[in-house]
Amino acid sequence: MLYAGPMDALSGVSRSWQAALLLLALAAVSLAACASADPEESASASRARHAEADATSPAPDPGSAQGKDGGAAPPTEVPAEATEPAGDAEPEGQAEERDGDGGALDGAVIAIDPGHNGGNAAHPEIVNAPVDAGGFTKACNTVGAATNDGYSEARVNFEVSLALRDLLVAEGATVHLSREDDDGVGPCIDERGRFAGELGADVLLSVHADGAAPQAHGFHVIRPGLVEGYTEGIVEESAILAAAVRDALRAGGLTPATYAGEEGLVERSDLGTLNNATVPAVLVELGNLRHDGDAARLTDPAGQAEVAAHLRAGLAAFLAEVR
């Protein structure tokens, strides 16, 4: 049996304390691990970490998907066609030039007067009333011509005017019509002439079709003559407008009238619409509704669209020259 001295006793006590301290340290580590697994604490810590990360991360690019809505955009699959450049898209800041002269119509104000009206025949007391036609009086309006099978000139005028309006508006023009339907009465010829100037229009185009002998055919463009006190300020530019419209119709394959004017141009001083105009103005007779060929073109939607396109070209050419 060995003797245990004082140093041996102290050594035993020291080892006991070391063991106890080691156990306490292990317990503390275990408790810390358990605390970090708490679901609420974990959620709270996660929110805090995300908030800190957001505060220190760069601001999103305003052009990115995140920047547009102020938050991250959900991942989406972009269709293949959406990533391809659109073939008809215009570069930003660059206006498209249509047919080489479309720019002349952008910002223009154009007045279109579809001649006559579908309800005129039912109201002779209105259309027969005398009005100022340029220093003399004429009837407020008339019924107009018609094809051999009854397709009215008023309807032709209105349908061509609508087709023309759509073309002009598509190229940036503001368009005013003297009437908005084909079942009303009037307006009178003096009002038709004045309305363009009252609305600040750059030009007035009065759209008509003729009712001549069946063998006569073709179009003609009528410009105002000099009427003192009425047309002095518009005669010169109206002549330019008439030539531009005539040239466009002829370039489109239409035949100048075989029965009126010279090379598709006529000057008249007896038309109340032109005499009362205060802006450059012409009246175009698009053809003879008693002629089978002219009537077929002017009553067919495709033919009306073709004629409207030529009128658009004439207006664009005029505006490009005088504006």
C-alpha positions in Angstrom: 0.0 0.0 0.0 1.4 3.3 -1.1 1.2 6.5 0.9 -0.6 9.5 -0.6 1.2 12.7 0.4 -0.2 16.3 0.4 0.9 17.0 -3.3 -0.9 13.9 -4.5 -4.1 15.1 -2.7 -3.8 18.5 -4.3 -3.3 17.0 -7.7 -6.4 15.0 -7.3 -8.4 18.0 -6.4 -7.1 19.9 -9.4 -8.0 17.2 -11.7 -11.6 17.2 -10.3 -12.0 20.9 -10.9 -10.6 20.6 -14.4 -13.2 17.8 -15.1 -16.0 20.0 -13.7 -14.9 23.0 -15.7 -14.8 20.8 -18.9 -18.3 19.6 -18.2 -19.6 23.2 -17.7 -18.0 24.3 -21.0 -19.6 21.4 -22.9 -23.0 22.3 -21.4 -22.7 25.9 -22.5 -21.9 24.9 -26.1 -24.9 22.6 -26.1 -27.2 25.4 -24.9 -25.9 27.8 -27.5 -26.6 25.3 -30.3 -30.1 24.7 -29.0 -30.8 28.5 -28.9 -29.9 29.0 -32.5 -32.4 26.4 -33.7 -35.4 28.3 -32.3 -37.8 28.9 -35.3 -39.0 32.4 -34.3 -35.5 33.5 -33.5 -34.3 32.1 -36.8 -37.0 34.0 -38.7 -36.2 37.2 -36.8 -32.5 36.8 -37.4 -33.2 36.1 -41.1 -35.3 39.2 -41.5 -32.6 41.3 -39.8 -29.9 39.8 -42.0 -31.9 40.5 -45.2 -32.7 44.0 -44.1 -29.0 44.7 -43.5 -28.1 43.1 -46.9 -30.7 45.3 -48.7 -29.4 48.4 -47.0 -25.9 47.8 -48.3 -26.6 46.4 -51.7 -26.5 48.6 -54.9 -29.8 50.3 -56.0 -31.5 48.5 -58.9 -31.0 49.8 -62.4 -34.2 51.9 -63.3 -34.2 50.1 -66.6 -34.3 46.6 -65.1 -37.3 44.5 -64.2 -36.7 45.1 -60.6 -36.4 48.9 -60.8 -39.7 49.3 -62.7 -41.9 48.0 -59.9 -39.7 48.9 -56.9 -39.2 45.2 -56.0 -37.7 42.1 -57.4 -39.5 40.8 -60.4 -40.5 37.1 -60.3 -38.5 34.9 -62.7 -40.5 34.6 -66.0 -39.9 32.8 -69.2 -39.6 35.2 -72.1 -41.2 33.9 -75.3 -38.6 33.6 -78.1 -40.4 36.1 -80.3 -40.3 38.8 -77.6 -36.5 38.8 -77.7 -36.3 39.4 -81.4 -36.3 43.0 -82.7 -39.6 44.0 -84.3 -39.2 44.5 -88.0 -41.5 47.5 -88.2 -40.3 49.3 -85.1 -39.1 52.9 -85.7 -35.9 54.0 -84.0 -36.7 56.3 -81.1 -36.6 60.0 -82.2 -36.8 59.1 -85.9 -40.0 59.7 -87.8 -40.9 57.3 -90.5 -41.1 58.8 -94.0 -44.1 57.4 -95.9 -43.9 57.4 -99.7 -41.3 60.1 -99.5 -43.7 62.9 -98.6 -45.6 61.7 -95.6 -43.8 64.2 -93.4 -45.6 67.1 -95.0 -48.9 65.9 -93.5 -47.6 65.6 -89.9 -49.2 68.5 -88.0 -51.3 69.7 -90.9 -54.9 70.7 -90.4 -57.1 69.6 -93.3 -60.7 70.3 -94.0 -62.6 67.8 -96.2 -66.1 68.7 -97.6 -68.0 65.6 -98.7 -70.4 67.2 -101.2 -74.2 67.1 -100.7 -75.9 64.9 -98.1 -78.0 61.8 -98.0 -81.1 63.6 -96.5 -81.1 66.6 -98.8 -83.9 65.3 -101.1 -86.3 65.0 -98.2 -86.0 68.7 -97.2 -86.4 71.0 -100.2 -87.4 73.8 -97.9 -83.9 73.8 -96.5 -81.7 73.0 -99.5 -83.6 75.5 -101.8 -83.1 78.5 -99.5 -80.9 81.2 -101.0 -77.4 81.8 -99.5 -74.5 84.0 -100.4 -72.4 82.3 -103.1 -69.8 85.1 -103.5 -71.6 88.3 -104.0 -74.7 86.6 -105.5 -77.1 84.0 -104.2 -77.6 80.3 -105.0 -79.5 77.5 -103.4 -78.2 76.3 -100.0 -77.4 72.9 -101.5 -78.6 70.3 -104.0 -79.3 66.6 -104.0 -76.4 65.7 -106.3 -75.9 63.1 -109.0 -76.3 59.3 -108.9 -75.3 56.2 -110.8 -77.8 54.6 -113.2 -78.7 52.1 -110.5 -79.3 54.7 -107.9 -76.0 54.9 -105.9 -76.0 58.5 -104.7 -73.2 60.9 -105.2 -73.6 62.0 -101.6 -72.7 58.5 -100.5 -69.7 58.3 -102.8 -68.4 61.6 -101.6 -68.8 60.6 -98.0 -67.2 57.2 -98.3 -64.2 58.5 -100.2 -63.8 61.3 -97.6 -63.8 58.8 -94.8 -61.1 56.7 -96.5 -59.1 59.9 -97.1 -59.5 61.1 -93.5 -58.1 57.8 -92.2 -55.0 58.0 -94.4 -54.4 61.6 -93.3 -54.8 61.0 -89.6 -52.5 58.0 -89.8 -49.8 60.4 -91.0 -50.3 62.9 -88.2 -52.8 65.3 -89.7 -55.8 66.8 -88.0 -58.9 66.3 -90.2 -62.3 68.1 -90.0 -65.3 67.0 -92.1 -68.1 69.4 -93.1 -70.5 66.6 -92.2 -70.2 63.5 -90.0 -72.8 61.2 -91.6 -74.7 60.6 -94.8 -78.3 60.9 -93.6 -78.5 64.5 -92.7 -79.3 67.8 -94.5 -76.7 70.3 -95.7 -74.7 72.2 -94.6 -75.2 75.0 -97.1 -72.5 75.9 -99.6 -71.5 79.1 -97.8 -70.9 77.2 -94.6 -69.0 74.5 -96.4 -66.6 77.2 -97.7 -66.2 79.0 -94.4 -65.8 76.2 -92.0 -62.2 75.4 -93.0 -60.9 78.9 -92.1 -62.9 79.0 -88.9 -61.2 75.8 -87.8 -57.7 77.0 -88.7 -57.3 74.5 -91.6 -54.3 74.7 -94.0 -56.4 73.6 -96.9 -60.0 72.7 -98.0 -60.8 69.8 -100.3 -64.4 69.5 -101.5 -65.1 66.0 -102.7 -67.7 65.4 -105.5 -68.6 63.2 -108.4 -70.3 64.4 -111.6 -73.4 63.4 -113.5 -72.7 64.1 -117.1 -73.6 62.3 -120.4 -72.9 58.6 -120.3 -70.1 58.6 -122.8 -68.2 61.3 -120.9 -65.7 60.1 -118.3 -62.7 61.1 -116.2 -61.9 63.5 -113.3 -61.4 67.3 -113.1 -60.2 69.6 -110.4 -61.9 73.0 -110.0 -60.0 76.0 -108.6 -61.6 79.3 -107.7 -61.4 82.3 -110.0 -60.9 85.8 -108.8 -64.0 87.2 -107.1 -63.4 90.6 -105.6 -64.1 90.7 -101.9 -64.0 86.9 -101.6 -61.2 85.0 -103.2 -58.3 87.4 -103.6 -56.3 85.9 -100.8 -56.6 82.2 -102.0 -56.5 82.3 -105.8 -52.7 81.8 -106.1 -52.3 78.9 -103.7 -55.6 77.3 -104.8 -54.1 77.0 -108.3 -51.0 75.3 -106.8 -53.3 72.9 -104.9 -55.4 72.2 -108.0 -52.3 71.2 -110.0 -51.0 69.0 -107.1 -54.2 67.1 -106.8 -54.6 66.8 -110.6 -51.0 65.5 -110.9 -51.5 62.9 -108.2 -54.7 61.6 -109.7 -53.2 61.4 -113.1 -50.0 59.7 -111.8 -52.3 57.2 -110.1 -53.7 56.2 -113.5 -57.0 58.2 -113.5 -58.0 59.9 -116.8 -58.5 63.6 -116.9 -62.1 64.5 -117.9 -62.9 64.2 -121.6 -65.8 66.7 -121.3 -64.6 69.5 -119.0 -61.6 71.7 -118.6 -58.1 71.3 -120.0 -55.8 68.5 -118.8 -58.1 67.9 -115.8 -58.1 71.6 -114.6 -61.0 74.0 -114.5 -61.4 77.5 -113.1 -64.8 78.7 -112.0 -66.1 81.8 -110.2 -69.7 80.6 -109.6 -69.2 78.0 -106.9 -70.3 79.2 -103.4 -68.1 76.7 -101.6 -64.9 78.0 -103.2 -65.9 81.6 -103.2 -66.6 81.5 -99.4 -63.3 79.8 -98.6 -60.6 81.7 -96.8 -57.9 79.0 -97.2 -56.5 77.4 -100.3 -59.4 75.4 -101.7 -60.4 73.2 -104.6 -63.4 71.1 -105.6 -62.6 67.7 -107.2 -65.1 65.9 -109.5 -63.7 62.3 -109.2 -65.5 61.0 -112.2 -68.8 60.7 -114.0 -71.3 58.5 -112.2 -73.3 58.0 -115.4 -70.3 56.4 -117.1 -70.1 52.7 -116.4 -66.3 52.6 -115.8 -66.2 55.7 -113.5 -69.2 54.5 -111.6 -67.7 51.0 -111.0 -64.5 52.5 -109.5 -66.3 55.1 -107.3 -68.8 52.7 -105.8 -66.3 49.9 -105.1 -64.5 50.1 -101.7 -61.2 49.2 -103.3 -61.7 51.9 -106.0 -62.6 54.4 -103.3 -59.5 53.5 -101.3 -57.4 53.9 -104.4 -58.8 57.4 -105.2 -58.4 58.4 -101.6 -54.7 57.4 -101.7 -54.2 59.6 -104.7 -55.9 62.6 -103.0 -53.7 62.1 -100.0 -50.6 62.2 -102.3 -51.9 65.4 -103.9 -52.4 67.1 -100.5 -49.0 66.0 -99.2 -47.3 67.4 -102.4 -49.1 70.7 -102.0 -48.3 71.1 -98.3 -44.6 70.2 -99.0 -44.5 73.0 -101.5 -46.2 75.8 -99.6 -45.6 75.1 -95.8 
